[in-house]
């Protein structure tokens, strides 16, 4: 009796093993795992067939311009090709270019129409003089942050986060890690100097590329002037961009300025040369705008875009 039971058990084990192996045969598993609706797969195939490689930038072997910046970089926005650089991974203090990360973090956390009440005054550095009790949208606060570089706007966005300012900064560092900004660490939201708050021009160029992928950011950083009005129509803030190259150098379409005594002049620029976009970064500069003008002139004279050839 026991012998018969053992034989039946062994047979059952063999049968189950055969069924498992059969399931993982390519044809059998394909029937079970691929859904009947293959439209997603068809669309992916069409995307691959229709894919066009972006134009590839090439530069002449011309000497780089003489800049006052101790570190700088010029990259092609579409392909991430480095065209010029000096000390690209050297640790620098990002000053208010930090606010690109602040803006992107806020956009990731809040909807643009979310209402925020000013509960605490913030007076350190450049401020737009937000009033306690004033109610604004996230959209208005981010706009003021990007155009006017308002520190009180950055603080308000961070303090509105459920985990407070420190939790918001944690989210900024999570974003930096997500996008492999290996030279970057944030300890505040406005770029006020701190030895542990640092980046590199290479990382800032990547942050610039990410920023230009956001339509709201790209539209906002092109504004020379901005009027921010609270939701109750009690307060109005007349703001002018800190980007002195807007409407002066036609190729400049953004992005963010920065300056502290320790950081020197910083500027992350978006450059449009006949529809081809570049990202420039200068740091520890004696004249961030003059240095950026030199990069624009060099690119116009020395960079061409050609079809990709494998």
Residue pairs with C-beta under 8 A, 6 or more apart in sequence:
22 28
23 29
23 32
53 307
53 308
54 78
54 79
54 308
55 78
55 276
55 305
55 306
55 307
55 308
56 79
56 81
56 305
56 306
56 307
56 308
56 309
57 76
57 79
57 81
57 83
57 276
57 303
57 304
57 305
58 303
58 304
58 305
58 306
59 83
59 84
59 302
59 303
59 304
60 302
62 298
62 301
62 302
64 84
64 86
64 298
65 294
65 295
65 297
65 298
66 294
67 86
67 282
67 285
67 291
67 294
67 295
68 285
68 286
68 287
68 290
68 291
69 86
69 265
69 282
69 283
69 284
69 285
69 286
69 288
69 291
70 86
70 87
70 90
70 92
70 264
70 283
70 284
70 285
71 86
71 87
71 88
71 90
71 92
71 200
71 201
71 281
71 282
71 283
71 284
72 84
72 85
72 86
72 87
72 201
72 280
72 281
72 282
72 283
72 285
72 291
72 295
73 82
73 84
73 85
73 86
73 88
73 201
73 202
73 204
73 205
73 279
73 280
73 281
74 82
74 83
74 84
74 85
74 278
74 279
74 280
74 295
74 298
74 299
75 81
75 82
75 83
75 205
75 209
75 278
75 279
75 280
76 83
76 276
76 277
76 278
77 208
77 209
77 212
77 270
77 277
77 278
77 279
78 276
78 277
80 206
80 209
82 88
83 278
83 299
83 303
84 295
84 298
85 201
85 202
87 201
88 200
88 201
88 202
89 183
89 200
89 202
90 200
90 201
91 183
91 198
91 199
91 200
92 198
92 199
92 200
92 201
92 263
92 266
92 283
92 284
93 191
93 193
93 197
93 198
93 199
93 260
93 262
93 263
93 266
93 283
94 184
94 191
94 197
94 198
94 199
94 204
94 258
94 263
94 266
94 283
95 191
95 193
95 258
95 259
95 260
95 263
95 266
96 126
96 149
96 190
96 191
96 242
96 256
96 257
96 258
96 259
96 266
97 191
97 199
97 204
97 207
97 256
97 257
97 258
97 266
97 267
97 268
97 281
98 186
98 188
98 189
98 190
98 191
98 197
98 199
98 258
99 145
99 146
99 149
99 154
99 189
99 190
99 191
99 256
100 146
100 204
100 207
100 208
100 211
100 217
100 255
100 256
100 268
101 172
101 175
101 176
101 186
101 207
102 145
102 154
102 157
102 158
102 172
102 189
102 190
103 142
103 145
103 146
103 211
103 217
104 175
104 207
104 210
104 211
104 214
104 217
105 168
105 171
105 172
105 175
106 138
106 141
106 142
106 145
106 157
107 142
107 214
107 216
107 217
108 171
108 175
109 161
109 168
109 171
110 138
110 157
110 160
111 138
112 137
112 138
112 139
112 142
112 216
113 137
113 138
113 139
114 137
114 138
115 135
115 136
115 137
115 231
116 135
116 136
116 137
116 138
116 141
116 156
116 157
116 160
117 133
117 134
117 135
118 130
118 131
118 132
118 133
118 134
118 135
118 136
118 156
119 132
119 159
120 132
120 155
120 159
121 130
121 132
121 152
122 130
122 151
122 152
122 155
122 156
123 152
124 151
124 190
124 192
125 151
125 190
125 192
126 148
126 149
126 150
126 151
126 242
127 150
127 151
127 152
128 144
128 148
128 150
128 152
128 153
128 228
128 237
128 239
129 152
129 237
130 136
130 150
130 152
130 153
130 156
130 237
131 235
134 230
134 232
134 234
134 235
135 230
135 231
135 232
136 228
136 230
136 231
137 231
138 157
139 216
140 228
140 229
140 230
141 153
141 156
141 157
142 153
142 157
142 216
142 220
143 220
143 223
143 226
143 228
144 150
144 153
144 226
144 228
144 237
144 239
145 153
145 154
145 157
146 217
146 220
146 221
146 256
147 220
147 221
147 223
147 226
147 239
147 240
147 241
147 242
148 226
148 239
148 240
148 241
148 242
149 242
149 256
149 257
149 258
150 239
151 190
151 192
154 189
154 190
155 165
155 189
155 190
157 168
157 189
158 164
158 165
158 168
158 169
158 189
159 165
159 168
161 167
161 168
161 171
163 170
165 189
168 189
169 186
169 187
169 188
169 189
172 186
172 189
173 185
173 186
176 184
176 185
176 186
176 203
179 206
179 207
179 210
180 206
181 199
181 203
181 206
181 207
182 203
183 198
183 199
183 200
183 202
183 203
184 198
184 199
184 200
184 203
184 207
185 196
185 197
185 198
185 199
186 197
187 194
187 196
187 197
188 194
188 197
191 197
191 258
191 260
191 263
192 260
193 260
193 261
193 262
193 263
199 207
201 281
201 282
201 283
204 266
204 268
204 281
204 283
205 268
205 279
205 280
205 281
207 268
208 255
208 256
208 268
208 269
208 270
208 279
208 281
209 279
211 217
211 218
211 221
211 254
211 255
211 256
212 218
212 254
212 255
212 270
212 277
212 279
218 253
218 254
218 270
221 243
221 253
221 254
221 255
221 256
221 270
222 246
222 253
222 254
223 241
224 240
224 241
224 246
224 247
225 238
225 239
225 240
225 241
226 239
226 240
226 241
227 236
227 237
227 238
227 239
228 236
228 237
228 239
229 235
229 236
229 237
230 236
242 257
243 252
243 254
243 255
243 256
243 257
243 267
244 289
245 252
245 269
245 289
245 292
245 293
246 252
246 253
249 292
249 293
249 296
251 271
251 272
251 273
251 296
251 300
252 269
252 270
252 271
252 272
252 292
252 296
253 270
253 271
253 272
254 268
254 269
254 270
255 268
255 269
255 270
255 279
256 267
256 268
257 266
257 267
257 288
258 265
258 266
258 267
258 268
259 265
259 266
259 288
263 283
263 284
264 283
264 284
264 285
264 286
265 282
265 283
265 284
265 285
265 286
265 287
265 288
265 289
265 291
266 281
266 282
266 283
266 284
266 285
266 288
267 280
267 281
267 282
267 285
267 288
267 289
267 291
267 292
268 279
268 280
268 281
269 279
269 280
269 281
269 292
269 295
269 296
270 277
270 278
270 279
271 277
271 278
271 279
271 280
271 295
271 296
271 299
273 296
273 299
273 300
273 303
276 303
276 305
278 299
278 303
280 292
280 295
280 296
282 288
282 291
282 292
282 295
285 291
